[in-house]
Amino acid sequence: MLIVISLVVIMAGIAVVSYGTAVRRSREAVLKEDLFRMRDAIDQHYADRNEYPGSLDMLVDGGYLRSIPIDPFTDSNATWTPVLAELDPTNPLSQGIFDVRSGAQSQALDGSNYAEW
C-alpha cells in the first residue's frame, strides 16, 4: 500500500510540473503572436502613410488593430515598450514607433528575456 501511495504522489508531482511548463509555453506562444501582429500593424501603417505611428493607440485609431493586446506576462496592455525609429535630422518630428517589445522582466524557457523578443 505504501508503494502505491508513493507512486501516486510521484506521478502527481510530475503532472504538476508538466502543467506549469505547458501554461508557460502557451503564454510564450501568445506573446510571440501579439508581437508579430503589432509589428505587422506598424509596418502596414508605415507603408500606408510613409511614417511610423507616434503611439500604439494610433494603430487602433487608424484601424490597424482592434485593440492593443494584453501582454500575457504582465496582464496589462500598458506595459508594452515602444522602440523609436532613428531620428531623421531633416525631419525631427517624424520619429515614431519602429518596433515594440514586452514589458515583462522575466526569462523565457529558452533562457532569453521576454523584453528582448
Buried (B, 14 or more C-beta within 10 A) or exposed (E): EEEEEEEEEEEEEEEEEEEEEEEBEEBBEBBBEBBEBBBEBBBBBBEEEEBBBBEBEBBBEBEBBEEBBBBBBBEEEEBBEBEEBEEEEEEEEEBBBBBBBBBBEEEBEEEEEBBEE
